[in-house]
């Protein structure tokens, strides 16, 4: 959960209009005629790491001393390294190996020295903070983040945000920490500690709550993960303690988690919420999340479906709400008429890559940016009991511009139009909608 939008937006816009600040970085950048498929590798060197530990990079590499170089392999390596969100530029060069470079023994006769060059992104970000939600609208505040704690690819952030209408009435304090590895094992984890103090206009209750949540993702074999979740939630103006426990699995054949261009993702999970009795809530959530992507030239087609069914006792403070940049675009304002216990969100989106990812440096700060034009269709189904009908369906078309940036994946500027409202609606958001639509239950 990352919300440091303003500095990247300013830097990206400045670099887009003043290219002297930016240097283009190809999606696959191989320097020197020596980097040809089949060239044997005698030595591997890594340059440019000032803050990142060497093993963080090495565990993402497939090329090994004694193997042969492959541009296809490097492209896959680069996508994995880009997913770490630690580097603005990744290149590789090849040159004949010198005797002193050899690790001695059998590899001394091999022909090529392979060097990976990295340009690191900034680590510390003291920044103005912003966030937009369907419930609270635009929120502003302050934040401090370290994107690479101890050089171990651990991200930690603290935030304070307040809604602007009116100021200081709805407030949120948060601490997030995450990493794709735990003690060197491929177990991704995310910790979320949040204090919320606001009035929920949509569901009509005082949201004075504390949340401590842990999510884990164990990639036990390539492309397959086991998922786990545990959360402690305390609602001061309501039932008190609401525990959550969940298990699931994911199948991930995407080429990259950030700015996906090709592949499929499927997740299925079951979560139990509450304990029943006087605490007033006791239900099971069945979640299915499917996404597919296909690229042809500069056009990227994406389709997604999110379904969440919640049999059991669900109270109003856990109802879903629809309408806005994180659910379906085109609704003028989310309201109490767009609440439900169960939901289904469908999306078909076409992206045109106007400007591929470029590395840039502005006032000594390294970052990257890209620009994409988007158009798509949103469908929303929200209901309480039984099977949904046509009356539960709403839809919209939308178009806009996305700026691809570090830490946030993208900033989305979009205009949606729904036949039910009959007028266009401008909205903006951060991260991909497939991520943010999972957060709307609170």
NORHU-V891745 format. One record per helix or strand. SS is the DSSP state (H for helix, E for strand). FROM is the first residue (numbers start at 1). LEN is the number of residues. If there is no record, write none. Layout:
# NORHU-V891745
SS:FROM:LEN ; SS:FROM:LEN
This chain:
# NORHU-V891745
H:6:12 ; H:19:3 ; E:22:2 ; E:30:2 ; E:40:8 ; H:54:5 ; E:68:1 ; H:71:13 ; E:87:10 ; H:99:3 ; H:105:5 ; E:112:9 ; E:124:10 ; E:137:10 ; H:149:3 ; E:155:10 ; E:167:13 ; E:182:1 ; E:185:1 ; E:187:14 ; E:205:17 ; E:224:12 ; E:240:13 ; E:263:12 ; H:277:3 ; E:282:15 ; E:299:15 ; H:316:3 ; E:320:2 ; E:339:2 ; E:342:21 ; E:365:19 ; H:390:3 ; E:393:13 ; E:409:9 ; E:424:7 ; H:433:4
